[in-house]
Amino acid sequence: MKKADTLLFDLSSIFSCGENVLLADKEYNRHRINLRLINFAMAFSRNDFIPTVLKPLLGSVRDVKSILSFLKEFDVIKSILVLDRGFFSFRNVEFFIEDDIEFIQPLNRALRIMDYSTPLDSFLTFREMGMRYSRVDVTEKLRNIKIKKGKK
């Protein structure tokens, strides 16, 4: 993996009926079906248009926890991580900020750290639907939340 890359990161899973597959853990998936799952952490280079990492993980590993183990194992200095909402946690953000890891991630609307009166000044199309958006850096707000939580 090259330094100074933009990495698109996600977690996917497959199920296995094999009895001797050590990575397969019984886990309820998003469809509420009890299956023996194997997860795969995947990183795709936006700069080179190629996959850079495909790493099998235990089926019980959640998105939010997989990113930290990935970052500790692979050198992503001067890279930008692009993540989905499933990877958000204050612990992850704290790790990104402390290690100067740049990241782009949509936030859950329930977080309340966003000022939703911010004018939406840009437009994009996703799955044939138009969306308006704004870019907002919430790094300082996330730092303040971490400090406030630590004082409680």
Backbone bond lengths (Angstrom), bond angles and torsions (degrees), N, CA, C in turn:
res aa  C-N    CA-C-N  psi(-1)  N-CA   C-N-CA  omega(-1)  CA-C   N-CA-C  phi
1 M - - - 1.441 - - 1.527 108.24 -
2 K 1.336 115.76 128.07 1.454 120.50 -179.69 1.524 110.49 -78.31
3 K 1.322 115.03 151.02 1.457 118.94 172.95 1.520 108.52 -75.93
4 A 1.316 116.46 162.12 1.467 123.35 178.70 1.522 111.01 59.30
5 D 1.298 115.90 50.74 1.449 122.47 179.25 1.527 108.85 -117.96
6 T 1.308 116.39 161.12 1.457 120.96 170.50 1.517 106.42 -102.32
7 L 1.323 116.96 118.37 1.458 121.67 -175.89 1.521 110.38 -108.32
8 L 1.307 116.11 125.04 1.454 122.24 173.61 1.519 105.47 -93.16
9 F 1.326 117.19 120.58 1.458 121.35 -172.25 1.517 109.65 -119.23
10 D 1.333 115.81 137.44 1.459 119.82 176.21 1.512 109.38 -153.84
11 L 1.309 114.80 167.78 1.457 122.38 177.41 1.521 107.09 -122.10
12 S 1.309 116.40 134.92 1.456 120.74 176.98 1.519 107.93 -133.22
13 S 1.317 116.95 165.68 1.458 118.52 -178.79 1.521 110.84 -140.78
14 I 1.320 114.02 155.14 1.461 122.07 172.12 1.519 106.13 -127.92
15 F 1.310 116.69 160.42 1.455 117.38 177.08 1.523 108.91 -110.00
16 S 1.317 114.76 156.22 1.455 121.19 -177.32 1.526 109.45 -135.60
17 C 1.308 115.62 138.03 1.471 120.90 173.75 1.521 110.69 -99.31
18 G 1.340 116.23 -1.51 1.456 120.81 -179.89 1.514 111.87 -66.10
19 E 1.317 117.14 138.56 1.463 120.98 -177.68 1.522 112.92 -82.97
20 N 1.314 118.12 -22.04 1.457 121.62 -175.79 1.526 113.58 -106.17
21 V 1.313 117.62 19.25 1.459 121.53 179.44 1.528 107.47 -89.52
22 L 1.332 116.38 105.12 1.461 121.13 -171.75 1.531 113.55 -68.21
23 L 1.313 118.07 -28.17 1.467 120.68 -178.74 1.524 113.04 -80.00
24 A 1.329 116.68 -13.95 1.470 119.99 -177.27 1.524 109.63 -78.80
25 D 1.326 115.70 119.02 1.466 122.63 177.73 1.513 108.64 -114.13
26 K 1.341 115.84 141.24 1.468 118.39 173.27 1.509 108.04 -69.78
27 E 1.295 114.99 125.74 1.457 120.13 -176.12 1.512 108.26 -154.62
28 Y 1.323 115.05 142.88 1.459 118.98 173.93 1.518 107.51 -79.18
29 N 1.310 116.72 126.04 1.459 119.98 177.64 1.515 109.87 -89.69
30 R 1.320 117.01 -175.68 1.471 120.01 -176.64 1.517 112.65 -65.64
31 H 1.333 117.23 -15.17 1.469 121.03 177.30 1.529 111.47 -92.74
32 R 1.347 116.37 5.19 1.467 123.22 177.66 1.534 113.42 63.77
33 I 1.328 115.69 31.22 1.459 121.19 177.84 1.522 107.65 -107.32
34 N 1.319 117.05 129.34 1.451 121.73 -178.83 1.531 109.37 -79.77
35 L 1.331 116.30 103.96 1.462 122.29 -177.80 1.524 109.84 -129.98
36 R 1.318 115.05 157.76 1.468 120.02 172.52 1.524 106.83 -85.20
37 L 1.335 115.95 110.36 1.459 121.30 -173.66 1.520 112.15 -107.18
38 I 1.323 114.81 151.36 1.458 123.76 168.66 1.518 105.57 -123.13
39 N 1.328 117.12 127.46 1.454 121.04 177.64 1.524 110.44 -95.32
40 F 1.316 115.33 154.22 1.455 121.86 175.61 1.525 108.34 -130.40
41 A 1.327 115.94 122.99 1.458 121.03 171.70 1.521 106.44 -85.18
42 M 1.328 115.60 130.82 1.461 119.91 -176.93 1.521 109.65 -128.59
43 A 1.322 116.12 134.06 1.461 121.50 172.75 1.519 107.15 -124.74
44 F 1.313 114.96 134.59 1.454 122.07 -177.49 1.519 107.89 -122.43
45 S 1.322 116.87 130.35 1.455 121.18 179.68 1.520 110.36 -79.00
46 R 1.309 115.91 117.04 1.474 120.73 177.00 1.521 110.26 -71.05
47 N 1.332 117.05 -29.95 1.465 121.07 -178.68 1.523 112.18 -73.70
48 D 1.339 116.56 -41.62 1.472 120.64 -176.00 1.523 113.48 -100.44
49 F 1.333 117.86 -8.44 1.465 123.06 -178.75 1.524 112.62 59.88
50 I 1.333 116.20 37.99 1.463 120.68 178.20 1.528 109.74 -137.00
51 P 1.333 117.00 153.21 1.468 119.43 172.46 1.527 109.50 -67.81
52 T 1.315 117.00 139.32 1.466 119.94 179.06 1.519 112.40 -111.62
53 V 1.330 117.27 -25.86 1.467 121.11 -179.64 1.521 109.24 -143.85
54 L 1.311 115.68 134.81 1.457 122.84 168.15 1.521 105.31 -136.72
55 K 1.313 116.02 104.81 1.462 120.61 -172.91 1.524 109.99 -121.96
56 P 1.338 117.75 121.85 1.466 119.67 176.86 1.530 110.67 -71.91
57 L 1.341 114.88 142.39 1.464 121.84 178.54 1.527 109.09 -133.46
58 L 1.312 116.11 160.56 1.458 120.08 174.65 1.524 110.21 -55.30
59 G 1.302 116.97 145.09 1.451 121.68 -178.77 1.510 114.19 -63.94
60 S 1.323 117.78 -19.72 1.462 120.80 -178.47 1.535 112.85 -87.19
61 V 1.334 117.90 -5.04 1.467 121.34 -179.20 1.522 109.40 -75.06
62 R 1.327 116.53 126.74 1.464 122.75 -179.97 1.522 110.11 -89.44
63 D 1.333 116.20 159.63 1.466 121.72 178.15 1.521 111.60 -50.00
64 V 1.315 115.38 -49.64 1.451 121.31 -172.41 1.532 111.97 -60.98
65 K 1.317 117.80 -31.40 1.463 120.94 -179.81 1.527 113.10 -89.58
66 S 1.316 118.05 -24.72 1.463 120.88 -175.03 1.517 112.77 -69.51
67 I 1.312 118.16 -29.84 1.468 120.53 -174.86 1.522 111.94 -66.02
68 L 1.332 118.31 -38.56 1.459 120.04 -179.21 1.520 111.88 -66.62
69 S 1.326 117.76 -41.27 1.466 119.24 178.39 1.530 110.45 -66.95
70 F 1.325 116.74 -35.57 1.465 120.83 176.39 1.529 110.20 -62.24
71 L 1.323 116.73 -47.36 1.463 120.54 -176.73 1.522 112.33 -66.83
72 K 1.326 116.78 -32.20 1.460 119.71 178.99 1.528 111.45 -73.15
73 E 1.324 116.61 -26.77 1.463 120.58 -177.79 1.531 113.52 -89.38
74 F 1.324 117.18 -32.94 1.463 120.91 -175.03 1.520 110.31 -116.35
75 D 1.310 115.89 140.68 1.454 122.17 -178.49 1.527 109.92 -79.64
76 V 1.305 116.69 111.79 1.467 120.32 -179.38 1.529 111.11 -119.52
77 I 1.328 116.43 26.25 1.456 120.51 179.69 1.523 109.58 -60.42
78 K 1.304 115.81 136.09 1.465 124.40 -179.40 1.519 112.88 64.34
79 S 1.307 116.39 19.67 1.454 121.34 174.51 1.518 108.56 -101.82
80 I 1.305 115.85 162.32 1.458 121.62 174.75 1.523 106.75 -114.90
81 L 1.321 117.24 124.41 1.454 121.48 177.19 1.524 109.62 -91.01
82 V 1.319 116.34 134.70 1.460 121.59 173.78 1.526 105.74 -113.65
83 L 1.339 115.74 117.57 1.460 122.20 -172.19 1.518 110.49 -125.99
84 D 1.330 116.16 157.81 1.466 118.85 172.99 1.532 109.34 -94.27
85 R 1.322 116.83 177.16 1.471 121.28 -175.69 1.518 113.51 -60.86
86 G 1.329 117.63 -25.65 1.462 120.98 -177.66 1.516 113.96 -63.09
87 F 1.333 117.55 -16.26 1.463 121.15 -178.46 1.525 112.72 -95.03
88 F 1.340 117.05 0.71 1.464 118.15 -176.36 1.513 111.93 -77.45
89 S 1.314 114.34 130.81 1.460 123.28 165.23 1.519 105.82 -157.56
90 F 1.321 117.26 153.86 1.457 119.80 178.12 1.522 110.07 -63.05
91 R 1.313 117.11 -34.30 1.464 120.93 178.69 1.526 110.70 -62.86
92 N 1.344 117.10 -43.83 1.459 120.30 178.35 1.525 110.98 -62.84
93 V 1.325 116.33 -46.59 1.467 120.05 -179.73 1.522 110.69 -61.61
94 E 1.314 116.46 -41.45 1.466 120.73 177.44 1.530 110.15 -58.66
95 F 1.325 116.75 -44.17 1.465 121.56 178.39 1.528 110.38 -62.25
96 F 1.347 117.78 -45.58 1.468 121.60 179.85 1.525 110.66 -59.51
97 I 1.320 116.63 -45.94 1.463 120.71 -177.25 1.527 110.79 -66.51
98 E 1.332 116.98 -46.10 1.469 120.75 -178.81 1.525 112.04 -63.06
99 D 1.334 117.69 -34.45 1.465 121.51 -178.47 1.531 112.83 -97.08
100 D 1.337 117.05 12.20 1.471 122.20 179.67 1.523 112.69 52.42
101 I 1.323 116.06 42.67 1.461 121.32 176.37 1.517 107.41 -94.37
102 E 1.321 116.19 120.70 1.453 119.69 178.07 1.522 108.75 -79.57
103 F 1.338 116.35 142.15 1.457 119.05 -178.79 1.518 110.33 -149.90
104 I 1.316 114.17 153.82 1.457 122.84 174.81 1.514 105.84 -124.83
105 Q 1.341 115.16 127.49 1.457 118.82 -175.58 1.520 110.06 -155.56
106 P 1.322 117.64 130.02 1.466 117.91 173.92 1.531 109.36 -70.57
107 L 1.316 115.02 149.17 1.457 119.96 -179.33 1.517 110.47 -107.25
108 N 1.298 115.38 149.03 1.451 121.41 174.87 1.526 108.61 -68.98
109 R 1.308 117.57 134.83 1.460 121.12 -176.95 1.527 112.56 -61.53
110 A 1.303 118.06 -21.55 1.460 120.98 -179.09 1.529 113.17 -74.81
111 L 1.328 118.66 -8.29 1.463 121.01 -175.54 1.526 114.17 -65.85
112 R 1.284 118.92 -30.53 1.460 124.51 177.51 1.524 113.92 66.47
113 I 1.306 118.72 15.81 1.466 119.68 174.03 1.526 110.35 -94.59
114 M 1.312 116.04 -8.69 1.463 120.95 179.15 1.517 109.99 -91.67
115 D 1.310 115.44 142.45 1.459 121.80 172.29 1.519 106.24 -92.69
116 Y 1.328 116.20 102.42 1.466 119.47 -174.53 1.526 113.12 -77.77
117 S 1.325 116.72 3.38 1.465 118.79 172.14 1.536 110.82 -88.50
118 T 1.342 117.46 -2.26 1.462 121.70 177.01 1.522 109.02 -59.92
119 P 1.339 117.19 128.88 1.468 119.28 179.19 1.526 111.48 -62.51
120 L 1.310 116.55 137.03 1.460 121.94 176.78 1.525 107.12 -86.19
121 D 1.338 116.07 109.61 1.453 120.00 -170.44 1.521 115.20 -107.60
122 S 1.332 118.03 -0.52 1.463 120.89 -179.40 1.526 109.61 -130.20
123 F 1.320 115.09 168.38 1.462 121.11 -175.48 1.524 108.86 -139.56
124 L 1.335 116.99 140.71 1.464 121.31 173.92 1.518 108.77 -144.42
125 T 1.321 115.25 163.89 1.458 121.24 176.16 1.519 108.19 -114.43
126 F 1.330 116.49 128.99 1.460 122.25 178.59 1.511 107.82 -135.27
127 R 1.325 116.60 123.95 1.462 122.23 -178.25 1.526 111.40 50.46
128 E 1.322 113.91 46.65 1.463 123.27 177.20 1.526 113.40 62.14
129 M 1.330 116.94 21.35 1.459 121.33 176.95 1.525 108.66 -120.68
130 G 1.313 116.73 135.55 1.452 120.62 176.83 1.515 110.85 -79.48
131 M 1.329 115.48 140.05 1.461 121.07 178.75 1.518 109.04 -136.48
132 R 1.314 115.70 138.57 1.456 120.95 172.86 1.533 106.87 -99.29
133 Y 1.331 115.64 146.36 1.460 119.36 -179.51 1.522 110.39 -153.55
134 S 1.315 114.73 167.64 1.464 123.21 171.56 1.511 107.72 -134.76
135 R 1.295 115.75 152.12 1.466 120.76 173.73 1.517 108.09 -93.78
136 V 1.319 115.16 129.51 1.462 120.31 -178.72 1.519 108.10 -137.10
137 D 1.310 116.39 129.85 1.456 121.04 176.23 1.526 107.75 -91.03
138 V 1.318 117.01 113.16 1.470 121.00 -178.08 1.524 111.53 -106.30
139 T 1.336 116.94 16.30 1.461 120.71 -177.48 1.524 111.45 -55.97
140 E 1.337 117.45 -48.45 1.462 120.41 -177.83 1.527 111.13 -64.58
141 K 1.326 117.35 -39.17 1.466 120.33 177.69 1.518 110.86 -63.02
142 L 1.341 116.68 -40.71 1.464 120.14 179.14 1.524 110.73 -66.49
143 R 1.320 117.34 -38.56 1.469 120.42 176.05 1.524 110.27 -60.66
144 N 1.324 117.36 -44.71 1.463 121.36 -179.10 1.520 112.06 -64.69
145 I 1.323 117.55 -38.73 1.460 121.25 177.89 1.520 109.46 -62.74
146 K 1.329 117.11 -42.91 1.456 121.55 179.47 1.527 109.84 -60.52
147 I 1.333 117.80 -44.45 1.447 121.68 179.88 1.528 111.14 -63.99
148 K 1.313 117.15 -43.91 1.460 121.25 178.67 1.517 111.77 -63.04
149 K 1.338 116.25 -41.41 1.464 119.06 178.70 1.513 111.06 -64.68
150 G 1.342 117.62 -36.76 1.449 121.70 -179.67 1.517 113.04 -66.89
151 K 1.331 117.55 -27.49 1.463 120.97 -179.62 1.510 112.85 -79.08
152 K 1.323 118.42 -20.42 1.466 121.17 -177.00 1.494 111.88 -73.54
